[in-house]
Amino acid sequence: MSITIDYYLSLNSPWTYMGSAPFAEIARRHGATVNVKPSKFGPIFEQTGGLPLPKRSPQRQAYRLMELRRWREVRGIPLNVEPKYFPSDDLAAVRLVIAARLQGKDAHRLSLEFGRAIWEREESLADAAVMSAAAERAGLDATALRAGGPSDAELDQLYEQYTQEALKAGVFGAPSYVLPSGEIFWGQDRLELLERALKKLA
């Protein structure tokens, strides 16, 4: 029986991006279904004691950059640790990811390509051409996705719904991978532990 993993992510998160491809591979190996749920981590931080990056101490900000460089090497990704368009206005991109999910398309791959735009290609998700190119790299058509999807208001309502689901599940950071049992794996550096759990479930 296929295991379903709820995947709470932020398109602006470098950790979401770095873990996206390895997570997709783990899910594929174990025949797991991934529920892609973009969430608003500003409100999540407010309710769970987290701080947005600019409000963190200099020590924590410096350590974050150190960790990004370490994991960039581990993952073999040409990631810019301080990209030009971060944070990027990602609302339109989030809507596209949700629309892809609703239409049974590969929303996970689309979210990965949006992450690549920010963290590798130095592009802004506020640019419609950037979104179209990212969708094309994911094998999708951005215009067709939006034409086949619900209204912005309905997509925004789902975005809020996923955020509330994240809070109810106990999620406090991105990315978070949640098993049906409620067990949470927070951060791309927990993927090994997630795979260990999937092996046990098998």
Secondary structure, DSSP 8 states (H G I E B T S, - for coil): ---EEEEEE-TT-HHHHHHHHHHHHHHHHTT-EEEEEE--HHHHHHHHT---GGGS-HHHHHHHHHHHHHHHHHHT----SS-TT-S---HHHHHHHHHHHHTTS-HHHHHHHHHHHHHTS---TT-HHHHHHHHHHTT--HHHHHHHS--HHHHHHHHHHHHHHHHHHT--SSSEEE-TT--EEESGGGHHHHHHHHHHH-
